[in-house]
Amino acid sequence: MKIKDGIEGANGGWFGEKVSKVVGDGNNTLFWFDNWLGDVPLCRRFSRLFDLATNKFVTVADMCDRGWEDGGGAWSWRQRLWTWEEECRELLDDVLLQDNILDRWQWDQDIHDEYTVRGAYQILTTPVSSTLDATRDLIWHKQVPLKVSIVVWRLLKDRLPTRINLLRRGIVQAAGTSCVTGCGFDETTTHLFIHCEVFGSL
């Protein structure tokens, strides 16, 4: 789990980007934090909904049991949602849990073969042609101060020490994840830089 979350060293997050959860009964998969529905965790894909959710550490099984259909008891928000924010619920219409099958990790690099050290080594040593080359050129531009480039790079990788990221690393307790401004929302990267009335405008 430390390797998956990128705790051991700056490049540790590569592993978490190559694995996902295959949901069986949903008991061992976190609804918001685990990568189980799509390419990224729901807390990043629907960051505003995640900010508004009252229960952030609920499992997929718990959400299903409470009812994630329209008007179901699983949805508990701090304020009323707009129509466009209901896209998350619509993704769950085709999800069916299987009671007799346990959740498992899947090595996304090759879903037919299991994880091997050889395969991981090839990933780490093979140059990757990224579609973010243009973005990298802007971030690591020679006229941009290095400290600014580093902050922006960490921002795009969601590696800034926000309180939610510190919670994932076991540095703070669940009770200490609220934004320092006292607005009542959890301190995530998207909240601080976009939605927060104080820091977002700054």
Number of C-alpha atoms within 10 A of each C-alpha: 9 14 14 15 18 18 15 11 9 10 12 15 18 16 19 17 17 17 21 21 19 16 22 19 18 25 17 16 25 21 23 25 18 19 22 23 18 10 12 16 18 20 19 17 15 16 18 18 19 21 22 18 20 15 15 16 13 16 19 22 21 16 19 20 12 12 14 18 15 12 9 14 13 18 16 13 14 12 8 8 12 7 7 7 12 13 10 13 13 12 11 13 11 7 10 12 17 13 11 8 11 15 18 14 15 18 19 15 15 12 10 9 11 12 17 9 8 8 13 14 10 10 15 12 8 8 8 8 7 8 8 9 10 9 11 13 10 13 19 16 12 10 8 11 11 13 9 12 17 12 14 16 17 14 15 10 11 15 19 17 15 19 22 22 19 18 16 15 15 10 11 14 12 15 8 14 19 18 18 13 13 8 12 13 22 25 24 27 23 17 20 21 16 15 17 20 13 12 12 12 10 9
